[in-house]
Amino acid sequence: MTVATPLLVAAIKFKWQKDGKTYDYFIPEDMTVNVGAKVVVETARGETTVEVMAIKAESEMAQKKIVRIVGPETEGTQA
């Protein structure tokens, strides 16, 4: 029997948010994400770059995974 390892969750904040609210996205198993990292997530309006505010062990709100990490060579470009 294979036991599924729960995915870590990143609490992210969109650039336009002023209230401090965060949204939870799963961190793919093959990805290492740190607080403060810029990552790309899928939204209803397409992909966008966001900042990781916290890492959580679990979340009941997360539904989607982070698409990719924004590297230094792509920083500043809108995904």
N, C-alpha and C positions, 0 to 999 in steps of 0.2 A: 504494500500500500504506500502510495506517495503522499506525503504531507505537503500542502502548499504553504510556502513561506509568505506571510503577509507583506505587502509592499509598504515601504515608508511613504509618508505624505509630506508634500511641501505646501506650506501656507504662503500664497503669493499675493502681491498687491499690484493692482493696475496703476499706471502713471496718472490717470485722471482722477483717482480716488483721493479724497481729502479727509475722509472720516476714519481712516485707520482700519477699516474692515478688510479682512483677507478671505481668499477663496482657496479651497484645498484641491490639489492635483496629485495624483499618484506619481511616484518617482519610479521609472522603469528599473528592473533588476540590474541591468548592465550599465546604469548611469550613477555617477557620484555627484551629488549636488550639495553645495554648502550655502549657509545663510549669506545673503548679499549677492549671490550669483544671479546673473541675468539668464533667463531661460525663455524658450518659445512655447506657448500653449495655444491650443485650438479653442476658439470661442465661436459664438453664433455668427460673428462678423468676420471670421477667418482667423489666421494666425496672428499673434501679437507677442511682443517682447515684454516680459514682466520681471519683477525682482522677487527673489525668495526671501521671505521675512522670518520664517521659522521652519524647522523640521519636526514632524510629529511621528509617533509610532503608529497611529491609526486615526481614522476619520470616518464618520458616518456620512459626511457630505461630499467627499471626493467621488467623482464619476469618470473623469478622464485622466489620461497620463500626460506628463510633460513630453513635448515633441523632441526638443533638443536643447542643449546648452549653447548660449551665445558665446563664441570665442572672441579673443582680442581682435582677430582679423575681421570679424563681422559686426563688432559692437558699433552702435550708432546707426546701423541700417535697420529699417523697418522690415520685419519678416513678413 
